[in-house]
Amino acid sequence: MTPTSHKGARPVGTDAGDPAVSFASIGACPSLTSAGAAPAFALASRTANQALSRQIEIAFEVGRALQAQSRDLAHTAETAVPAGPWRESLRQVARAQAGFAELVFAQALECGRRFGGLAFAAVPGRR
């Protein structure tokens, strides 16, 4: 069975919006020039930088919350829990949580140092 073209199909190389304009006949095809792509690239770079900055801010907020919670847990263990295995368990949990907070801070700093300027590293038109 031979496939048939649907009615109204334009020839290959013709603009879909205007059947009178053929790109093949003028020797050009639509594309973004570096001048036309620069605003889009700048917007994408700015958006990437904002997303990365916000993720790093959130990591620092989580780290601060973990630190505060570990301090509160250690204080509660010392003041409200009688001496014994429960108090020691709460102290260990507070130390582990403080260590995790330090890990979160270290990773946020590393991420900021490693990826902070990458979104603007490649400028269009410069090679």
C-alpha positions in Angstrom: 0.0 0.0 0.0 1.5 3.3 -1.1 1.2 6.0 1.6 -0.6 9.2 0.4 0.2 12.7 1.5 -2.5 14.4 3.5 -4.2 17.2 1.9 -2.6 20.6 2.4 0.9 19.3 3.0 3.6 21.8 2.0 6.7 20.8 0.1 9.9 20.0 2.1 11.9 23.2 2.9 8.8 25.4 3.1 8.0 27.5 6.1 5.0 26.0 7.9 3.4 29.4 8.4 3.7 30.8 4.9 3.7 28.4 1.9 5.1 31.2 -0.4 8.4 31.4 1.5 10.8 28.5 0.8 14.0 28.4 2.8 15.7 26.3 0.2 15.1 28.9 -2.5 16.7 31.8 -0.5 19.5 29.5 0.8 18.8 30.0 4.5 17.1 28.2 7.3 15.8 29.6 10.6 18.2 29.5 13.5 19.2 31.5 16.5 22.2 33.7 16.0 24.5 34.3 18.9 22.9 37.8 19.3 19.5 36.3 19.5 20.5 33.5 21.8 22.3 35.8 24.3 19.2 37.0 26.2 17.9 33.4 26.4 21.3 32.2 27.6 21.5 35.1 30.2 18.0 34.1 31.5 19.0 30.5 31.8 22.3 31.3 33.5 20.5 33.6 36.0 17.9 31.0 36.7 20.6 28.3 37.3 22.5 30.6 39.6 19.4 31.5 41.6 18.5 27.8 41.9 21.9 26.9 43.1 22.1 29.8 45.5 18.8 28.9 47.0 19.8 25.2 47.4 22.9 26.3 49.3 20.9 28.7 51.5 18.5 25.8 52.3 21.4 23.6 53.2 22.7 26.2 55.6 19.2 26.6 57.1 19.0 22.9 57.6 22.4 22.8 59.2 21.5 25.7 61.6 18.3 23.9 62.5 20.1 20.7 63.2 22.7 22.5 65.4 20.0 24.3 67.4 18.1 21.0 67.9 21.2 19.2 69.0 22.0 21.9 71.5 18.5 21.8 72.8 18.6 18.0 73.1 21.9 18.2 75.0 20.5 20.8 77.3 17.3 18.8 77.9 19.4 15.7 78.6 21.4 17.5 81.2 18.6 19.4 82.9 15.5 17.1 82.7 16.7 13.5 82.5 18.1 11.8 85.5 21.6 10.4 85.3 21.8 7.0 83.7 21.5 5.2 80.4 18.7 7.5 79.1 20.7 10.6 79.6 23.8 9.1 78.0 21.7 8.0 75.0 20.3 11.5 74.6 23.8 12.9 74.8 25.0 10.5 72.1 22.1 11.4 69.8 22.8 15.1 70.3 26.5 14.6 69.4 25.5 12.6 66.3 23.1 15.3 65.3 25.7 18.0 65.8 28.1 15.9 63.7 25.5 15.6 60.9 24.9 19.4 61.1 28.7 19.9 60.5 28.6 17.5 57.6 25.7 19.5 56.0 27.6 22.8 56.5 30.7 21.3 54.9 28.8 20.0 51.9 27.0 23.3 51.4 30.4 25.1 51.5 31.9 22.7 49.0 28.9 23.0 46.7 29.1 26.8 46.8 32.8 26.7 46.1 32.6 24.1 43.3 29.5 25.2 41.4 29.0 28.9 42.4 30.2 30.5 39.2 29.6 27.7 36.6 26.3 29.2 35.2 28.2 32.2 33.8 31.3 30.2 32.7 30.4 29.9 29.1 29.4 33.2 27.3 27.9 32.8 23.8 30.1 34.1 21.0 33.4 33.6 22.9 35.3 30.4 22.2 
